[in-house]
Amino acid sequence: MTVQAPAKVNLALRILSKRPDGFHEIETLVAPLTLADEIEIEVSKGRGIDLACDDADLSAGPDNLVWRAAELFQQHTGERFHTRIRLQKKIPHGAGLGGGSSDAAAVLKALDELRGTRLGPEQLEALAGTLGSDIPFFIRCRLALCRGRGEVMKTADEIPAAKILLFKPPFPVSTAWAYQAWSTPAPASRIQQFHGAVELVNDLEEPVFHKFLLLPTLKSWLLEQTGVAAAMMSGSGSTIFAILRQDAGNLAQRAKDRFGETLWTAETELMNNS
């Protein structure tokens, strides 16, 4: 079986408070993208997990979320089988695009289908939540307003379709560090509007921009470009995404000319609920 694991962007990310359990209480509007990793997964008689990934920077062992998802599925269901997984990465890691989380959710859904266990989305979301706060979102992979640690989800109203350009410099940002470094909400001056219906704001820009000075420069430059309706960091970064109001021409190449050829770029679109 071959499945897609879509990326996401946070159209809004507000941090409401620090929690006693060490996490943060958040409110975030999360939208899936057409950009996706591809996962080939097979099951057979036997035991064990065989994982291969075309990104040499990622582990293919038990610390990979994909491996942990396959292992967790067997533990939860009591099923015993051999799992072979081939992961083709299109989503960079440490980017704030949810690639690893989406991969893990895709594996849980694929194994549920392959083994005929029929856990259903609610059980799969609960299972996904034990692996990571944002993994439950990728079970249904629909535009959603997420609260709590990110695991309490409510399907959001549809928003207008939009083309998105993603820009990631050649460095990751640690999600744990970004949340630990957060202290105050983003000022009102940072709020942007998307089609008058959605307020775009990310509270994590404050600490991340303070440390990684290229990111605010990239965001400001994008906002000056013709055809860019809005620009913001996704999640904890390091990706800055631009929402396009029209054909932006060779914006990706102009960004590389300005910030260097090591800048990763990708053109994608928002996926509406359907």
C-alpha positions in Angstrom: 0.0 0.0 0.0 1.2 3.5 -0.8 -0.1 6.4 1.1 0.4 10.2 1.2 1.3 12.1 4.4 0.5 15.8 3.9 2.3 18.7 5.4 0.5 21.5 7.3 0.8 25.1 8.1 -0.4 27.0 11.2 -2.5 29.8 9.9 -2.8 31.1 13.5 -0.9 30.0 16.6 -1.7 31.5 20.0 0.0 30.4 23.2 -2.5 30.9 26.1 -0.5 29.8 29.1 2.1 27.4 30.4 0.7 24.2 31.9 1.7 22.3 35.1 2.5 19.2 32.9 5.3 21.1 31.1 3.3 21.7 27.9 1.6 24.9 26.8 -2.1 25.6 26.3 -2.5 26.7 22.7 -5.1 27.6 20.2 -4.1 27.1 16.6 -5.8 27.0 13.2 -4.1 24.2 11.2 -4.5 23.6 7.5 -3.2 20.6 5.5 -1.3 21.2 2.3 -1.0 19.3 -1.0 2.7 18.8 -0.4 3.2 15.3 1.0 5.6 12.6 1.9 5.0 9.2 0.3 5.0 6.0 2.3 5.0 2.5 1.0 4.0 0.0 3.7 3.6 -3.8 3.6 2.8 -6.3 6.3 3.6 -10.0 6.3 4.0 -13.0 8.6 6.7 -12.7 11.2 7.9 -10.0 13.6 9.8 -6.8 13.5 9.9 -3.5 11.7 12.0 -2.7 8.6 12.2 1.0 7.9 14.1 2.7 5.1 14.1 6.5 4.4 15.6 8.4 1.5 16.7 11.2 3.8 20.0 10.2 5.3 19.7 12.8 8.1 16.7 10.9 9.6 17.0 7.8 11.8 15.6 4.6 10.4 15.5 3.1 13.9 13.3 3.0 17.0 13.5 6.7 17.6 11.8 7.6 14.3 8.1 8.5 14.8 7.2 6.1 11.9 8.8 3.2 13.7 7.2 4.2 17.0 3.8 4.4 15.3 4.1 0.9 13.8 5.3 -0.5 17.2 2.5 1.3 19.1 -0.2 -0.1 16.7 0.9 -3.7 17.4 1.0 -3.1 21.1 -2.4 -1.5 21.1 -4.1 -4.1 18.9 -2.2 -7.2 20.1 -1.6 -8.0 16.4 1.8 -9.5 15.6 3.3 -9.2 12.1 6.3 -7.9 10.2 6.1 -4.3 8.9 8.1 -3.1 5.9 8.0 0.7 5.5 9.7 2.8 2.8 9.5 6.6 3.4 10.1 9.1 0.7 10.5 12.6 2.2 9.3 15.7 0.4 8.7 17.6 3.7 11.9 18.8 5.4 12.4 18.1 9.1 12.7 20.8 11.7 10.5 23.0 9.4 7.3 23.5 11.4 5.4 21.7 8.6 4.5 18.5 10.7 6.3 16.0 8.4 7.2 13.5 11.0 3.9 13.7 12.7 2.0 13.3 9.5 4.2 10.3 8.6 3.3 8.6 12.0 -0.4 9.3 11.5 -0.3 7.9 8.0 1.3 4.7 9.2 -1.4 4.2 11.9 -4.2 4.7 9.3 -2.5 2.4 6.8 -2.0 -0.4 9.3 -5.6 -0.1 10.5 -6.7 -0.6 6.9 -4.2 -3.4 6.1 -5.0 -5.4 9.2 -8.7 -4.8 9.1 -8.8 -3.7 12.7 -11.3 -0.8 12.0 -10.3 1.3 15.0 -12.0 4.4 13.5 -10.8 8.0 13.6 -11.6 8.5 17.3 -9.5 5.6 18.5 -6.7 6.4 16.0 -6.6 10.0 17.3 -6.4 8.8 20.9 -3.6 6.5 19.9 -1.8 9.2 17.9 -2.0 11.6 20.9 0.2 9.3 22.9 3.0 9.8 20.3 2.8 13.5 20.0 0.5 16.5 20.5 0.0 17.4 16.8 -0.2 13.8 15.4 -4.0 13.5 16.0 -4.7 16.3 13.6 -3.2 14.2 10.7 -5.7 11.3 11.3 -8.5 13.2 9.6 -6.2 15.8 8.0 -8.9 18.5 7.8 -8.8 22.2 8.4 -9.2 22.4 12.2 -9.1 24.6 15.2 -6.9 22.8 17.8 -6.8 23.5 21.5 -5.2 22.1 24.6 -1.8 20.7 23.7 -3.1 20.6 20.1 -5.0 17.4 20.5 -8.5 18.9 21.1 -9.8 19.5 17.6 -12.8 21.1 16.1 -13.4 21.1 12.3 -13.2 24.7 11.0 -15.2 26.4 8.3 -13.8 26.3 4.9 -11.5 29.1 3.8 -10.8 30.2 0.3 -8.4 28.1 -1.8 -4.9 29.6 -2.0 -1.6 28.9 -3.5 1.3 28.8 -1.0 5.0 29.2 -1.4 7.2 27.6 1.3 10.7 28.9 2.2 13.0 27.0 4.6 16.6 28.1 5.3 19.2 25.3 5.7 18.7 25.0 9.5 15.9 23.5 11.7 14.3 25.0 14.8 13.7 22.8 17.8 10.0 22.8 18.7 10.8 22.2 22.4 13.2 25.1 22.5 10.8 27.5 20.8 8.1 26.8 23.3 10.5 27.0 26.2 11.8 30.4 24.9 8.3 31.9 24.5 7.3 34.5 27.1 4.8 37.0 25.6 2.0 37.0 22.9 2.8 38.5 19.5 1.9 42.2 19.4 -1.3 43.3 17.5 0.9 44.8 14.8 1.9 41.3 13.7 -1.6 40.2 12.9 -2.4 39.9 9.2 -5.7 39.2 7.5 -6.5 36.4 5.0 -9.5 37.2 2.9 -10.9 39.1 5.8 -12.0 35.9 7.5 -8.9 34.6 9.2 -6.4 36.4 11.5 -2.9 35.2 10.8 -0.6 35.4 13.8 2.1 33.2 15.4 3.2 33.8 19.0 6.3 31.7 18.4 7.7 34.2 15.9 8.9 36.4 18.8 11.5 34.0 20.4 12.4 32.3 17.1 13.0 35.6 15.2 15.1 36.9 18.1 17.5 34.0 17.7 17.3 33.3 14.0 17.7 36.7 12.4 17.4 35.5 8.8 13.7 34.6 9.4 12.3 38.0 10.1 14.3 39.4 7.2 12.9 36.8 4.9 9.4 37.4 6.1 9.7 41.2 5.7 11.1 40.8 2.2 8.3 38.5 1.2 5.7 41.0 2.4 7.2 43.6 0.1 6.9 41.4 -3.0 4.1 41.8 -5.6 1.5 39.0 -5.4 2.1 38.1 -1.8 -1.0 38.6 0.3 0.5 37.5 3.6 3.7 35.8 5.0 4.2 34.1 8.3 6.3 31.4 10.1 4.6 28.0 10.4 4.6 26.4 13.8 8.0 26.7 15.5 9.7 27.3 12.1 12.0 27.4 10.4 9.6 27.6 7.4 8.2 30.9 6.3 5.1 30.6 4.1 3.7 33.1 1.7 0.0 33.2 0.7 -0.2 34.4 -2.9 -3.0 36.6 -4.1 -1.9 36.2 -7.8 0.8 34.6 -9.8 4.0 35.7 -8.1 6.1 34.9 -11.1 9.6 33.7 -10.3 9.3 34.5 -6.6 11.0 31.3 -5.5 14.1 32.0 -7.6 14.2 35.6 -6.6 14.3 34.5 -3.0 17.2 32.1 -3.7 19.0 34.9 -5.5 18.6 37.1 -2.4 19.1 34.6 0.4 21.2 31.9 -1.2 20.7 28.7 -3.2 20.5 26.6 0.1 17.1 28.1 0.7 14.6 25.2 0.2 11.4 26.2 -1.6 8.2 24.4 -2.6 4.9 25.5 -4.2 1.8 23.9 -2.7 -1.9 24.7 -2.0 -4.2 24.7 1.0 -6.4 21.7 1.2 -10.0 22.5 2.2 -12.2 20.1 4.0 -14.1 17.8 1.7 
